[in-house]
């Protein structure tokens, strides 16, 4: 295969539908952040939070669809495997930072966000180092569940005051239920994160010790 053909194939792979869906997840980040910033920091209308939730849900759906289509259409690529987790981490980190700035995540709940962000940095660092050793660390089922709970938690927290207002309209006796559910799920995700992060760290340390001994 000549160089021109190789470059053409690379361009075709990078613009496959699964990768386009991943690009869409990255493009959703400034929209979600902008809506929360405009509503919270600039005292914009509450409906902006629903726009943020809708865009975030759409981005979350692409997280499932890009992997699904890559498998059934045999369009899995090294580029996609590299970009997919990066898109997830960028989306989650951006939302957590905005929710902290917004005050939805505050007090002790900030520790849950810190745990989640530190775990992502830890795992990314381990994967980068182990990749140089040609060692793959597969994603566990529990880690996938952690991601799901994490995304659902962020969805509830993005709704925030708008969600609480919608619930209070149905019953004035109910407090900020949507926010409380979101914070509960965030802590649940953080606790699972501690376990999965330790699991990845233990696997990484095992390979590091073997490398030093060699």
Protein Blocks (a to p, Z undefined) as FASTA:
>chain_A
ZZklmmmmmmmmmmgfklmmmmmmmmmmmmmmmmmmmmmmnopafklmmmmmmmmmmmmm
mmmmmmmmmmmnopacfklmmmmmmmmmmmmmmmmmmmmmnomagcjllmmmmmmmmmmm
mmmmmmmmmmmnopacdddfklmmmmmmmmmmmmmmmnmmmmmmmmmmmomkbccfklmm
mmmmmmmmmmmmmmmmmmmmmmmmmmmmmmmmZZ
